[in-house]
Amino acid sequence: MPLLRFDVIEGRDEKELKTLLDAAHRAMLEAFGVPERDRYQIVHQHPAHEMIIEDTGLGFERSKDLVIISVTSKQRTEEQKQALYRLIVKELGESCGIQPNDIMISIVENGNADWSFGMGEAQFLTGKL
């Protein structure tokens, strides 16, 4: 936890995807201070025509390198969120060559009762986490 879902235009190979996921995880470790093995990432690849991602009037141009990251997480501070945005852009730029205008991030928050990591238990509620 947090759970990250990556929506990308199809065409990246396994190595490129691993580099992308590793870079995002480094940003998550630093911004949210999560443990190293607190890593939950899912990639969805789409044909280009299935992704219409504009810019809300900000004037961004998007490319085939577009990455949409949806983060589901327990509540975080505004500072942590802003750090995550900045660090993901930095890491994906340095490691993957992805331009800042091709990275969109959305965070959805939930609570302790909203997570079960397995075994039919809510580990945040039972005290195991």
MMTF fields as JSON, N, C-alpha, C and O atoms, coordinates in Angstrom:
{
  "mmtfVersion": "1.0.0",
  "mmtfProducer": "UNKNOWN",
  "numBonds": 515,
  "numAtoms": 516,
  "numGroups": 129,
  "numChains": 1,
  "numModels": 1,
  "chainsPerModel": [1],
  "groupsPerChain": [129],
  "chainIdList": ["A"],
  "bondAtomList": [4, 2, 8, 6, 12, 10, 16, 14, 20, 18, 24, 22, 28, 26, 32, 30, 36, 34, 40, 38, 44, 42, 48, 46, 52, 50, 56, 54, 60, 58, 64, 62, 68, 66, 72, 70, 76, 74, 80, 78, 84, 82, 88, 86, 92, 90, 96, 94, 100, 98, 104, 102, 108, 106, 112, 110, 116, 114, 120, 118, 124, 122, 128, 126, 132, 130, 136, 134, 140, 138, 144, 142, 148, 146, 152, 150, 156, 154, 160, 158, 164, 162, 168, 166, 172, 170, 176, 174, 180, 178, 184, 182, 188, 186, 192, 190, 196, 194, 200, 198, 204, 202, 208, 206, 212, 210, 216, 214, 220, 218, 224, 222, 228, 226, 232, 230, 236, 234, 240, 238, 244, 242, 248, 246, 252, 250, 256, 254, 260, 258, 264, 262, 268, 266, 272, 270, 276, 274, 280, 278, 284, 282, 288, 286, 292, 290, 296, 294, 300, 298, 304, 302, 308, 306, 312, 310, 316, 314, 320, 318, 324, 322, 328, 326, 332, 330, 336, 334, 340, 338, 344, 342, 348, 346, 352, 350, 356, 354, 360, 358, 364, 362, 368, 366, 372, 370, 376, 374, 380, 378, 384, 382, 388, 386, 392, 390, 396, 394, 400, 398, 404, 402, 408, 406, 412, 410, 416, 414, 420, 418, 424, 422, 428, 426, 432, 430, 436, 434, 440, 438, 444, 442, 448, 446, 452, 450, 456, 454, 460, 458, 464, 462, 468, 466, 472, 470, 476, 474, 480, 478, 484, 482, 488, 486, 492, 490, 496, 494, 500, 498, 504, 502, 508, 506, 512, 510],
  "bondOrderList": [1, 1, 1, 1, 1, 1, 1, 1, 1, 1, 1, 1, 1, 1, 1, 1, 1, 1, 1, 1, 1, 1, 1, 1, 1, 1, 1, 1, 1, 1, 1, 1, 1, 1, 1, 1, 1, 1, 1, 1, 1, 1, 1, 1, 1, 1, 1, 1, 1, 1, 1, 1, 1, 1, 1, 1, 1, 1, 1, 1, 1, 1, 1, 1, 1, 1, 1, 1, 1, 1, 1, 1, 1, 1, 1, 1, 1, 1, 1, 1, 1, 1, 1, 1, 1, 1, 1, 1, 1, 1, 1, 1, 1, 1, 1, 1, 1, 1, 1, 1, 1, 1, 1, 1, 1, 1, 1, 1, 1, 1, 1, 1, 1, 1, 1, 1, 1, 1, 1, 1, 1, 1, 1, 1, 1, 1, 1, 1],
  "groupList": [{"groupName": "MET", "atomNameList": ["N", "CA", "C", "O"], "elementList": ["N", "C", "C", "O"], "formalChargeList": [0, 0, 0, 0], "bondAtomList": [1, 0, 2, 1, 3, 2], "bondOrderList": [1, 1, 2], "singleLetterCode": "M", "chemCompType": "L-PEPTIDE LINKING"}, {"groupName": "PRO", "atomNameList": ["N", "CA", "C", "O"], "elementList": ["N", "C", "C", "O"], "formalChargeList": [0, 0, 0, 0], "bondAtomList": [1, 0, 2, 1, 3, 2], "bondOrderList": [1, 1, 2], "singleLetterCode": "P", "chemCompType": "L-PEPTIDE LINKING"}, {"groupName": "LEU", "atomNameList": ["N", "CA", "C", "O"], "elementList": ["N", "C", "C", "O"], "formalChargeList": [0, 0, 0, 0], "bondAtomList": [1, 0, 2, 1, 3, 2], "bondOrderList": [1, 1, 2], "singleLetterCode": "L", "chemCompType": "L-PEPTIDE LINKING"}, {"groupName": "ARG", "atomNameList": ["N", "CA", "C", "O"], "elementList": ["N", "C", "C", "O"], "formalChargeList": [0, 0, 0, 0], "bondAtomList": [1, 0, 2, 1, 3, 2], "bondOrderList": [1, 1, 2], "singleLetterCode": "R", "chemCompType": "L-PEPTIDE LINKING"}, {"groupName": "PHE", "atomNameList": ["N", "CA", "C", "O"], "elementList": ["N", "C", "C", "O"], "formalChargeList": [0, 0, 0, 0], "bondAtomList": [1, 0, 2, 1, 3, 2], "bondOrderList": [1, 1, 2], "singleLetterCode": "F", "chemCompType": "L-PEPTIDE LINKING"}, {"groupName": "ASP", "atomNameList": ["N", "CA", "C", "O"], "elementList": ["N", "C", "C", "O"], "formalChargeList": [0, 0, 0, 0], "bondAtomList": [1, 0, 2, 1, 3, 2], "bondOrderList": [1, 1, 2], "singleLetterCode": "D", "chemCompType": "L-PEPTIDE LINKING"}, {"groupName": "VAL", "atomNameList": ["N", "CA", "C", "O"], "elementList": ["N", "C", "C", "O"], "formalChargeList": [0, 0, 0, 0], "bondAtomList": [1, 0, 2, 1, 3, 2], "bondOrderList": [1, 1, 2], "singleLetterCode": "V", "chemCompType": "L-PEPTIDE LINKING"}, {"groupName": "ILE", "atomNameList": ["N", "CA", "C", "O"], "elementList": ["N", "C", "C", "O"], "formalChargeList": [0, 0, 0, 0], "bondAtomList": [1, 0, 2, 1, 3, 2], "bondOrderList": [1, 1, 2], "singleLetterCode": "I", "chemCompType": "L-PEPTIDE LINKING"}, {"groupName": "GLU", "atomNameList": ["N", "CA", "C", "O"], "elementList": ["N", "C", "C", "O"], "formalChargeList": [0, 0, 0, 0], "bondAtomList": [1, 0, 2, 1, 3, 2], "bondOrderList": [1, 1, 2], "singleLetterCode": "E", "chemCompType": "L-PEPTIDE LINKING"}, {"groupName": "GLY", "atomNameList": ["N", "CA", "C", "O"], "elementList": ["N", "C", "C", "O"], "formalChargeList": [0, 0, 0, 0], "bondAtomList": [1, 0, 2, 1, 3, 2], "bondOrderList": [1, 1, 2], "singleLetterCode": "G", "chemCompType": "PEPTIDE LINKING"}, {"groupName": "LYS", "atomNameList": ["N", "CA", "C", "O"], "elementList": ["N", "C", "C", "O"], "formalChargeList": [0, 0, 0, 0], "bondAtomList": [1, 0, 2, 1, 3, 2], "bondOrderList": [1, 1, 2], "singleLetterCode": "K", "chemCompType": "L-PEPTIDE LINKING"}, {"groupName": "THR", "atomNameList": ["N", "CA", "C", "O"], "elementList": ["N", "C", "C", "O"], "formalChargeList": [0, 0, 0, 0], "bondAtomList": [1, 0, 2, 1, 3, 2], "bondOrderList": [1, 1, 2], "singleLetterCode": "T", "chemCompType": "L-PEPTIDE LINKING"}, {"groupName": "ALA", "atomNameList": ["N", "CA", "C", "O"], "elementList": ["N", "C", "C", "O"], "formalChargeList": [0, 0, 0, 0], "bondAtomList": [1, 0, 2, 1, 3, 2], "bondOrderList": [1, 1, 2], "singleLetterCode": "A", "chemCompType": "L-PEPTIDE LINKING"}, {"groupName": "HIS", "atomNameList": ["N", "CA", "C", "O"], "elementList": ["N", "C", "C", "O"], "formalChargeList": [0, 0, 0, 0], "bondAtomList": [1, 0, 2, 1, 3, 2], "bondOrderList": [1, 1, 2], "singleLetterCode": "H", "chemCompType": "L-PEPTIDE LINKING"}, {"groupName": "TYR", "atomNameList": ["N", "CA", "C", "O"], "elementList": ["N", "C", "C", "O"], "formalChargeList": [0, 0, 0, 0], "bondAtomList": [1, 0, 2, 1, 3, 2], "bondOrderList": [1, 1, 2], "singleLetterCode": "Y", "chemCompType": "L-PEPTIDE LINKING"}, {"groupName": "GLN", "atomNameList": ["N", "CA", "C", "O"], "elementList": ["N", "C", "C", "O"], "formalChargeList": [0, 0, 0, 0], "bondAtomList": [1, 0, 2, 1, 3, 2], "bondOrderList": [1, 1, 2], "singleLetterCode": "Q", "chemCompType": "L-PEPTIDE LINKING"}, {"groupName": "SER", "atomNameList": ["N", "CA", "C", "O"], "elementList": ["N", "C", "C", "O"], "formalChargeList": [0, 0, 0, 0], "bondAtomList": [1, 0, 2, 1, 3, 2], "bondOrderList": [1, 1, 2], "singleLetterCode": "S", "chemCompType": "L-PEPTIDE LINKING"}, {"groupName": "CYS", "atomNameList": ["N", "CA", "C", "O"], "elementList": ["N", "C", "C", "O"], "formalChargeList": [0, 0, 0, 0], "bondAtomList": [1, 0, 2, 1, 3, 2], "bondOrderList": [1, 1, 2], "singleLetterCode": "C", "chemCompType": "L-PEPTIDE LINKING"}, {"groupName": "ASN", "atomNameList": ["N", "CA", "C", "O"], "elementList": ["N", "C", "C", "O"], "formalChargeList": [0, 0, 0, 0], "bondAtomList": [1, 0, 2, 1, 3, 2], "bondOrderList": [1, 1, 2], "singleLetterCode": "N", "chemCompType": "L-PEPTIDE LINKING"}, {"groupName": "TRP", "atomNameList": ["N", "CA", "C", "O"], "elementList": ["N", "C", "C", "O"], "formalChargeList": [0, 0, 0, 0], "bondAtomList": [1, 0, 2, 1, 3, 2], "bondOrderList": [1, 1, 2], "singleLetterCode": "W", "chemCompType": "L-PEPTIDE LINKING"}],
  "groupTypeList": [0, 1, 2, 2, 3, 4, 5, 6, 7, 8, 9, 3, 5, 8, 10, 8, 2, 10, 11, 2, 2, 5, 12, 12, 13, 3, 12, 0, 2, 8, 12, 4, 9, 6, 1, 8, 3, 5, 3, 14, 15, 7, 6, 13, 15, 13, 1, 12, 13, 8, 0, 7, 7, 8, 5, 11, 9, 2, 9, 4, 8, 3, 16, 10, 5, 2, 6, 7, 7, 16, 6, 11, 16, 10, 15, 3, 11, 8, 8, 15, 10, 15, 12, 2, 14, 3, 2, 7, 6, 10, 8, 2, 9, 8, 16, 17, 9, 7, 15, 1, 18, 5, 7, 0, 7, 16, 7, 6, 8, 18, 9, 18, 12, 5, 19, 16, 4, 9, 0, 9, 8, 12, 15, 4, 2, 11, 9, 10, 2],
  "groupIdList": [1, 2, 3, 4, 5, 6, 7, 8, 9, 10, 11, 12, 13, 14, 15, 16, 17, 18, 19, 20, 21, 22, 23, 24, 25, 26, 27, 28, 29, 30, 31, 32, 33, 34, 35, 36, 37, 38, 39, 40, 41, 42, 43, 44, 45, 46, 47, 48, 49, 50, 51, 52, 53, 54, 55, 56, 57, 58, 59, 60, 61, 62, 63, 64, 65, 66, 67, 68, 69, 70, 71, 72, 73, 74, 75, 76, 77, 78, 79, 80, 81, 82, 83, 84, 85, 86, 87, 88, 89, 90, 91, 92, 93, 94, 95, 96, 97, 98, 99, 100, 101, 102, 103, 104, 105, 106, 107, 108, 109, 110, 111, 112, 113, 114, 115, 116, 117, 118, 119, 120, 121, 122, 123, 124, 125, 126, 127, 128, 129],
  "secStructList": [7, 7, 3, 3, 3, 3, 3, 3, 3, 1, 7, 7, 7, 2, 2, 2, 2, 2, 2, 2, 2, 2, 2, 2, 2, 2, 2, 2, 2, 2, 2, 2, 7, 7, 7, 6, 6, 7, 7, 3, 3, 3, 3, 3, 3, 3, 7, 4, 4, 4, 7, 7, 7, 7, 7, 6, 6, 1, 7, 7, 7, 7, 7, 6, 6, 7, 3, 3, 3, 3, 3, 3, 3, 3, 7, 7, 7, 2, 2, 2, 2, 2, 2, 2, 2, 2, 2, 2, 2, 2, 2, 2, 2, 2, 2, 2, 7, 7, 7, 4, 4, 4, 3, 3, 3, 3, 3, 3, 3, 3, 7, 4, 4, 4, 7, 7, 7, 5, 6, 6, 5, 7, 2, 2, 2, 2, 6, 7, 7],
  "xCoordList": [0.866, 0.0, 0.916, 1.795, 0.799, -0.241, -0.253, 0.713, -1.38, -1.553, -1.433, -2.158, -0.51, -0.305, -0.741, -0.347, -1.557, -1.986, -1.429, -1.595, -0.771, -0.143, -0.914, -1.059, -1.405, -2.038, -1.088, -0.729, -0.685, 0.278, -0.197, -1.012, 0.326, 0.063, 0.921, 2.114, 0.315, 1.032, 2.272, 2.349, 3.246, 4.462, 5.733, 6.808, 5.627, 6.824, 7.126, 6.215, 8.413, 8.775, 8.923, 8.798, 9.186, 9.26, 10.324, 10.096, 11.476, 12.556, 12.151, 12.4, 11.53, 11.081, 10.039, 10.061, 9.137, 8.112, 8.731, 8.338, 9.691, 10.356, 11.088, 11.043, 11.758, 12.459, 11.472, 11.747, 10.328, 9.281, 8.774, 8.674, 8.455, 7.929, 8.961, 8.622, 10.208, 11.271, 11.45, 11.632, 11.397, 11.555, 10.418, 10.653, 9.194, 8.045, 8.145, 7.77, 8.641, 8.774, 9.815, 9.619, 10.906, 11.91, 11.278, 11.537, 10.46, 9.781, 8.831, 8.759, 8.113, 7.174, 7.906, 7.45, 9.03, 9.816, 10.226, 10.124, 10.682, 11.159, 10.008, 10.062, 8.989, 7.909, 7.01, 6.659, 6.635, 5.687, 6.363, 5.714, 7.662, 8.384, 7.858, 7.873, 7.396, 6.877, 8.038, 9.13, 7.827, 8.877, 9.209, 8.37, 10.392, 10.88, 9.926, 9.672, 9.398, 8.528, 7.055, 6.185, 6.772, 5.411, 5.214, 5.166, 5.104, 5.107, 3.961, 3.95, 2.994, 1.82, 1.608, 1.161, 1.928, 1.902, 1.249, 1.524, 0.385, -0.311, -0.192, -0.411, 0.155, 0.279, -0.859, -1.159, -1.477, -2.494, -1.969, -1.679, -1.847, -1.421, -2.633, -3.47, -2.701, -3.855, -3.398, -2.324, -4.206, -3.959, -4.097, -4.878, -3.359, -3.346, -4.742, -5.045, -5.594, -6.933, -7.834, -8.909, -7.415, -8.198, -7.84, -8.449, -6.872, -6.472, -6.598, -5.845, -7.538, -7.681, -7.368, -8.197, -6.186, -5.711, -5.306, -4.249, -6.153, -5.867, -5.2, -4.504, -5.393, -4.571, -5.34, -4.724, -6.671, -7.492, -7.17, -7.309, -6.744, -6.456, -5.083, -4.833, -4.185, -2.847, -1.85, -0.74, -2.241, -1.37, -0.326, 0.645, -0.496, 0.46, 0.266, -0.863, 1.344, 1.314, 1.69, 2.643, 0.954, 1.216, 1.838, 1.636, 2.599, 3.222, 2.835, 2.051, 3.392, 3.159, 3.765, 3.466, 4.609, 5.232, 4.346, 4.761, 3.153, 2.213, 2.09, 1.985, 2.104, 1.909, 0.893, 1.08, -0.176, -1.165, -0.97, -1.032, -0.737, -0.53, -1.663, -1.852, -2.411, -3.484, -3.011, -2.666, -2.998, -2.501, -3.684, -4.43, -3.851, -4.83, -4.035, -3.162, -4.336, -3.499, -4.289, -5.333, -3.773, -4.261, -3.945, -3.165, -4.542, -4.374, -2.904, -2.169, -2.496, -1.144, -1.261, -2.3, -0.2, -0.209, -0.07, 0.36, -0.439, -0.252, 1.219, 1.561, 2.091, 3.538, 3.998, 4.787, 3.514, 3.887, 3.397, 4.118, 2.189, 1.638, 2.447, 2.788, 2.751, 3.534, 4.924, 5.465, 5.512, 6.82, 6.721, 7.603, 5.647, 5.472, 5.38, 6.04, 4.578, 4.451, 5.826, 6.213, 6.545, 7.857, 8.849, 9.565, 8.886, 9.851, 9.527, 10.442, 8.255, 7.903, 8.349, 8.929, 8.082, 8.506, 10.029, 10.545, 10.738, 12.205, 12.692, 13.52, 12.187, 12.631, 12.287, 13.12, 11.075, 10.681, 11.439, 11.719, 11.768, 12.577, 13.984, 14.492, 14.613, 16.007, 16.148, 17.08, 15.239, 15.375, 14.758, 15.232, 13.701, 12.935, 12.896, 12.42, 13.386, 13.351, 11.957, 11.708, 11.045, 9.679, 9.62, 10.104, 9.026, 8.922, 7.845, 6.868, 8.005, 7.033, 5.603, 4.657, 5.431, 4.089, 3.411, 2.217, 4.152, 3.599, 3.299, 3.061, 3.311, 3.064, 1.883, 1.927, 0.841, -0.326, -0.503, -0.423, -0.747, -0.862, -2.141, -2.455, -2.869, -4.07, -4.004, -3.651, -4.347, -4.345, -5.776, -6.482, -6.188, -7.468, -7.163, -6.419, -7.735, -7.452, -8.566, -9.73, -8.171, -9.123, -8.605, -7.593, -9.276, -8.912, -8.456, -8.355, -8.182, -7.656, -8.572, -8.089, -9.878, -10.831, -10.925, -11.557, -10.304, -10.42, -9.323, -9.222, -8.496, -7.375, -7.384, -7.503, -7.258, -6.971, -5.84, -5.978, -4.745, -3.568, -3.589, -2.667, -4.638, -4.79, -5.325, -5.465, -5.618, -6.077, -7.453, -7.855, -8.182, -9.517, -9.535, -10.525, -8.44, -8.324, -8.054, -7.494, -8.45, -8.091, -6.931, -7.137, -5.715, -4.521, -4.289, -3.723, -4.713, -4.58, -5.517, -5.213, -6.65, -7.599, -7.237, -7.486, -6.639, -6.297, -5.005, -4.682, -4.266, -3.006, -1.8, -0.688, -1.993, -0.855, 0.002, 1.169, -0.587, 0.155, -0.065, 0.464],
  "yCoordList": [-1.143, 0.0, 1.209, 1.262, 2.103, 2.425, 1.488, 0.782, 1.519, 0.76, 1.722, 2.714, 1.427, 2.273, 1.529, 0.386, 2.195, 1.67, 2.591, 3.809, 1.986, 2.722, 2.437, 1.281, 3.476, 3.342, 3.952, 5.126, 3.132, 3.565, 3.105, 2.191, 3.753, 3.331, 2.099, 2.083, 1.083, -0.177, 0.031, 0.953, -0.864, -0.811, -0.868, -1.132, -0.624, -0.732, -2.206, -3.011, -2.552, -3.938, -4.159, -3.225, -5.394, -5.771, -4.973, -4.554, -4.763, -4.022, -2.559, -2.0, -1.95, -0.555, -0.424, 0.535, -1.381, -1.336, -1.52, -0.838, -2.429, -2.625, -1.354, -0.972, -0.7, 0.552, 1.613, 2.339, 1.699, 2.644, 2.365, 3.278, 1.106, 0.733, 0.936, 1.407, 0.59, 0.798, 2.283, 2.662, 3.12, 4.567, 5.122, 5.915, 4.709, 5.175, 4.696, 5.422, 3.496, 2.976, 3.769, 4.042, 4.135, 4.964, 6.283, 6.744, 6.875, 8.123, 7.891, 8.708, 6.788, 6.458, 6.255, 6.724, 5.563, 5.335, 6.658, 6.832, 7.573, 8.851, 9.759, 10.344, 9.883, 10.834, 10.386, 11.191, 9.11, 8.626, 7.858, 7.527, 7.563, 6.865, 5.459, 4.99, 4.786, 3.428, 2.439, 2.747, 1.248, 0.226, -0.258, -0.165, -0.758, -1.22, -2.22, -2.138, -3.162, -4.207, -3.809, -4.651, -2.562, -2.028, -1.565, -0.371, -2.547, -2.269, -3.007, -4.236, -2.239, -2.78, -1.964, -0.818, -2.55, -1.836, -2.716, -3.911, -2.095, -2.798, -1.947, -0.736, -2.581, -1.877, -2.295, -3.479, -1.299, -1.51, -0.853, 0.344, -1.637, -1.082, -0.981, -1.881, 0.132, 0.409, 0.793, 1.372, 0.476, 1.071, 2.591, 3.074, 3.328, 4.796, 5.398, 6.381, 4.815, 5.39, 5.196, 5.791, 4.377, 4.165, 5.145, 5.11, 6.005, 6.977, 8.388, 8.779, 9.123, 10.532, 11.314, 11.402, 11.872, 12.577, 13.971, 14.167, 14.928, 16.292, 17.038, 16.416, 18.346, 19.109, 20.115, 20.961, 20.046, 20.974, 22.422, 23.301, 22.676, 24.041, 24.563, 25.764, 23.684, 24.106, 24.213, 24.71, 23.749, 23.868, 22.776, 22.948, 21.656, 20.556, 19.815, 19.614, 19.417, 18.478, 17.115, 17.0, 16.101, 14.735, 13.927, 14.223, 12.899, 12.026, 10.575, 10.289, 9.681, 8.247, 7.74, 6.622, 8.543, 8.15, 8.436, 8.203, 8.927, 9.289, 8.201, 7.016, 8.617, 7.711, 8.349, 9.477, 7.625, 8.054, 7.158, 5.933, 7.768, 6.998, 7.315, 8.465, 6.288, 6.413, 5.766, 4.585, 6.555, 6.101, 5.983, 6.942, 4.808, 4.628, 4.464, 3.601, 5.297, 5.349, 5.797, 6.437, 5.449, 6.069, 7.565, 7.988, 8.344, 9.791, 10.197, 9.66, 11.149, 11.72, 13.231, 13.803, 13.869, 15.327, 15.934, 15.268, 17.202, 17.902, 17.94, 17.838, 18.086, 18.112, 16.775, 16.745, 15.666, 14.347, 14.159, 13.619, 14.6, 14.47, 15.291, 14.804, 16.526, 17.366, 16.795, 16.862, 16.229, 15.583, 14.389, 14.176, 13.61, 12.453, 12.896, 12.314, 13.911, 14.395, 14.787, 14.373, 15.586, 16.081, 14.926, 14.884, 13.997, 12.898, 11.907, 11.378, 11.649, 10.758, 11.381, 10.698, 12.67, 13.339, 13.276, 13.013, 13.513, 13.462, 12.052, 11.887, 11.045, 9.666, 9.15, 8.51, 9.419, 8.949, 9.695, 9.136, 10.945, 11.697, 11.146, 10.887, 10.967, 10.506, 9.049, 8.715, 8.188, 6.755, 6.311, 5.361, 6.998, 6.542, 7.561, 7.249, 8.76, 9.796, 10.346, 10.914, 10.185, 10.668, 12.143, 12.536, 12.944, 14.382, 14.678, 13.935, 15.742, 16.081, 16.246, 15.921, 16.746, 16.934, 15.618, 15.602, 14.519, 13.206, 12.387, 11.182, 13.035, 12.328, 12.985, 14.166, 12.205, 12.667, 11.739, 10.519, 12.321, 11.546, 11.951, 13.136, 10.968, 11.213, 10.351, 9.173, 10.946, 10.221, 10.142, 11.148, 8.932, 8.695, 8.145, 7.175, 8.764, 8.347, 7.467, 7.581, 6.592, 5.766, 5.525, 6.108, 4.678, 4.481, 3.073, 2.215, 2.857, 1.573, 0.39, -0.704, 0.598, -0.491, -0.87, -1.868, -0.083, -0.29, -1.168, -1.29, -1.784, -2.585, -3.98, -4.134, -4.99, -6.349, -6.836, -6.866, -7.212, -7.667, -9.186, -9.754, -9.825, -11.26, -11.884, -11.212, -13.15, -13.939, -13.517, -13.924, -12.703, -12.295, -11.371, -11.314, -10.642, -9.759, -8.323, -8.083, -7.384, -5.981, -5.709, -5.312, -5.922, -5.914, -4.585, -4.578, -3.467, -2.19, -2.152, -1.502, -2.848, -2.866, -3.894, -3.691, -5.014, -6.074, -5.77, -6.444, -4.753, -4.404, -5.132, -4.947, -5.963, -6.65, -5.7, -5.982, -4.565, -3.501, -2.201, -1.169],
  "zCoordList": [0.0, 0.0, 0.0, 0.86, -0.814, -1.779, -2.993, -3.284, -3.674, -4.898, -6.068, -6.141, -6.989, -8.167, -9.417, -9.648, -10.215, -11.506, -12.585, -12.534, -13.549, -14.638, -15.916, -16.312, -16.556, -17.861, -18.881, -18.792, -19.855, -20.874, -22.245, -22.368, -23.258, -24.629, -24.911, -24.608, -25.483, -25.709, -26.567, -27.378, -26.359, -27.152, -26.328, -26.866, -25.036, -24.196, -23.946, -23.757, -23.947, -23.679, -22.167, -21.375, -21.792, -20.376, -19.622, -18.487, -20.242, -19.595, -19.369, -18.301, -20.372, -20.233, -19.127, -18.356, -19.054, -18.003, -16.625, -15.678, -16.496, -15.199, -14.782, -13.613, -15.717, -15.424, -14.948, -13.994, -15.611, -15.233, -13.823, -13.004, -13.54, -12.226, -11.129, -10.043, -11.393, -10.403, -10.095, -8.938, -11.126, -10.938, -10.087, -9.175, -10.381, -9.597, -8.151, -7.23, -7.949, -6.581, -5.793, -4.609, -6.433, -5.745, -5.28, -4.168, -6.131, -5.766, -4.59, -3.672, -4.625, -3.545, -2.223, -1.181, -2.262, -1.044, -0.408, 0.807, -1.227, -0.702, -0.267, 0.815, -1.082, -0.803, 0.342, 1.204, 0.359, 1.357, 2.479, 3.471, 2.347, 3.401, 3.657, 4.795, 2.614, 2.767, 2.835, 2.356, 3.424, 3.437, 2.02, 1.124, 1.819, 0.509, -0.146, -1.348, 0.638, 0.061, 0.087, -0.139, 0.355, 0.284, -1.165, -1.461, -2.042, -3.479, -4.156, -4.223, -4.656, -5.32, -6.589, -6.529, -7.73, -9.0, -10.072, -10.172, -10.859, -11.938, -13.197, -13.157, -14.314, -15.583, -16.509, -16.664, -17.111, -18.139, -19.415, -19.426, -20.491, -21.771, -22.694, -22.756, -23.403, -24.254, -25.662, -25.825, -26.684, -27.992, -27.861, -27.041, -28.648, -28.544, -28.646, -27.971, -29.486, -29.659, -28.441, -28.373, -27.483, -26.269, -25.151, -24.082, -25.387, -24.361, -24.936, -25.827, -24.424, -24.776, -23.511, -22.605, -23.455, -22.276, -22.713, -23.313, -22.408, -22.819, -21.664, -20.862, -21.559, -20.615, -19.77, -19.122, -19.758, -18.979, -19.312, -18.461, -20.537, -20.957, -20.574, -20.673, -20.138, -19.709, -20.859, -20.674, -22.041, -23.204, -23.335, -24.071, -22.644, -22.753, -24.065, -24.511, -24.669, -25.786, -25.22, -24.449, -25.596, -25.121, -26.248, -27.426, -25.874, -26.867, -26.587, -25.681, -27.37, -27.178, -25.868, -25.448, -25.218, -23.95, -22.747, -21.611, -22.968, -21.923, -20.859, -21.178, -19.588, -18.463, -17.52, -17.065, -17.233, -16.255, -15.033, -15.142, -13.876, -12.648, -11.688, -11.291, -11.322, -10.34, -9.051, -9.025, -7.98, -6.683, -5.73, -5.535, -5.141, -4.072, -2.791, -2.704, -1.788, -0.596, 0.618, 0.502, 1.776, 3.003, 2.911, 2.058, 3.775, 3.72, 3.853, 4.682, 3.025, 3.027, 3.116, 2.787, 3.558, 3.652, 2.264, 1.322, 2.15, 0.876, 0.498, -0.68, 1.485, 1.221, 0.651, -0.293, 1.215, 0.711, -0.724, -1.563, -0.999, -2.349, -3.346, -4.424, -2.99, -3.898, -4.104, -5.208, -3.047, -3.182, -4.126, -4.958, -3.996, -4.877, -6.33, -7.191, -6.618, -7.992, -8.543, -9.636, -7.773, -8.198, -8.395, -9.396, -7.446, -7.51, -8.626, -9.258, -8.879, -9.991, -11.308, -12.152, -11.488, -12.725, -12.862, -13.948, -11.773, -11.796, -12.146, -13.042, -11.447, -11.656, -13.053, -13.694, -13.529, -14.857, -15.946, -17.006, -15.689, -16.645, -16.739, -17.83, -15.58, -15.551, -15.996, -16.727, -15.565, -15.838, -17.16, -17.782, -17.587, -18.754, -19.888, -20.979, -19.648, -20.675, -20.94, -22.004, -19.984, -20.155, -19.767, -18.706, -20.629, -20.403, -19.351, -19.253, -18.568, -17.523, -18.027, -17.309, -19.254, -19.802, -20.167, -20.468, -20.143, -20.451, -19.197, -19.284, -18.031, -16.778, -16.063, -15.716, -15.853, -15.102, -13.91, -14.049, -12.732, -11.497, -10.778, -10.672, -10.289, -9.497, -8.242, -8.305, -7.103, -5.833, -5.306, -5.234, -4.941, -4.29, -2.903, -2.765, -1.881, -0.504, 0.05, -0.334, 0.958, 1.681, 3.09, 3.479, 3.86, 5.265, 5.582, 4.705, 6.862, 7.328, 7.017, 6.722, 7.079, 6.844, 5.37, 5.025, 4.505, 3.064, 2.476, 1.255, 3.327, 2.842, 3.458, 4.674, 2.604, 3.028, 2.141, 0.918, 2.734, 1.98, 1.771, 1.184, 2.252, 2.1, 3.375, 4.397, 3.309, 4.448, 4.963, 6.053, 4.186, 4.598, 5.795, 6.525, 6.006, 7.167, 6.735, 5.665, 7.56, 7.386, 8.332, 9.479, 7.849, 8.705, 9.432, 10.526, 8.846, 9.553, 10.77, 11.77, 10.679, 11.802, 12.86, 14.048, 12.417, 13.375, 14.133, 15.111, 13.678, 14.335, 13.774, 14.269, 12.744, 12.136, 11.314, 11.04, 10.921, 10.219, 10.939, 10.526]
}
